[in-house]
Amino acid sequence: MALIITDECINCDVCEPECPNDAISPGDEIYVIDPDKCTECVGHYETSQCVEVCPVDCIPHDPAHVETEDQLMEKYHYLTGK
């Protein structure tokens, strides 16, 4: 399942550079995650890097984009060409 940034985001800018898929970008008010690019870091890391660095714990799973680990790995292969 993709991740989502909630309105508790303080725009600290630490998550964006950590995303290996460039799925995080500034939104109108807070940072946003593109669910088509988010693999929860599957294929890259053991844990979601944005979640690891977020100081306010505002990046939960997005219930609107439920995906299995196999689906996330397929997305990783598609995005990286590996």
C-alpha positions as CSV (number, residue, x, y, z in Angstrom):
1,M,0.0,0.0,0.0
2,A,1.3,3.4,-0.8
3,L,1.9,6.0,1.9
4,I,0.2,9.3,2.5
5,I,1.3,12.5,4.3
6,T,-1.4,13.8,6.7
7,D,-2.2,17.4,7.5
8,E,0.0,17.1,10.6
9,C,3.0,17.7,8.2
10,I,5.1,20.6,9.3
11,N,6.8,21.1,5.9
12,C,10.3,20.4,7.4
13,D,11.5,19.1,4.0
14,V,13.4,16.0,5.4
15,C,11.2,13.4,3.7
16,E,11.5,14.6,0.1
17,P,15.2,14.0,-0.5
18,E,15.0,10.5,1.2
19,C,12.5,9.1,-1.4
20,P,14.4,6.9,-3.9
21,N,11.4,7.1,-6.4
22,D,10.9,10.9,-6.3
23,A,7.4,10.2,-5.1
24,I,7.3,13.1,-2.6
25,S,6.9,16.7,-3.7
26,P,5.6,20.0,-2.2
27,G,1.9,20.3,-2.4
28,D,-0.2,23.4,-2.0
29,E,-0.1,23.3,1.8
30,I,1.9,20.2,2.8
31,Y,4.1,17.7,1.1
32,V,2.3,15.0,-1.0
33,I,3.2,11.5,-2.1
34,D,2.4,10.3,-5.6
35,P,0.8,6.8,-5.1
36,D,1.9,5.8,-8.6
37,K,5.5,6.2,-7.6
38,C,5.4,5.1,-3.9
39,T,6.8,1.6,-3.3
40,E,7.2,2.1,0.4
41,C,10.9,1.8,-0.5
42,V,10.4,-1.9,-1.4
43,G,13.3,-2.9,-3.6
44,H,15.4,-0.1,-2.3
45,Y,15.4,-0.4,1.6
46,E,14.1,-2.5,4.4
47,T,11.9,0.3,5.7
48,S,10.2,3.4,4.3
49,Q,12.8,6.1,4.5
50,C,10.3,9.0,4.7
51,V,8.7,7.4,7.7
52,E,12.1,6.9,9.3
53,V,13.0,10.5,9.1
54,C,9.7,12.2,9.7
55,P,9.9,14.1,13.0
56,V,6.1,14.3,13.5
57,D,5.1,10.8,12.5
58,C,2.6,12.0,9.8
59,I,3.2,9.4,7.1
60,P,0.8,6.4,7.5
61,H,-0.3,3.8,5.0
62,D,-2.9,5.2,2.5
63,P,-6.0,3.1,2.8
64,A,-7.1,4.3,-0.7
65,H,-4.1,2.6,-2.3
66,V,-3.8,-0.9,-0.9
67,E,-1.0,-2.9,-2.4
68,T,0.7,-6.2,-1.5
69,E,4.5,-6.4,-1.1
70,D,4.5,-8.3,-4.5
71,Q,2.7,-5.4,-6.2
72,L,5.1,-2.9,-4.6
73,M,8.0,-4.9,-5.9
74,E,6.4,-5.0,-9.4
75,K,6.0,-1.2,-9.3
76,Y,9.7,-1.0,-8.2
77,H,10.8,-3.0,-11.2
78,Y,8.6,-0.9,-13.5
79,L,9.9,2.4,-12.1
80,T,13.6,1.4,-12.1
81,G,13.7,-0.8,-15.2
82,K,15.4,-3.5,-13.1
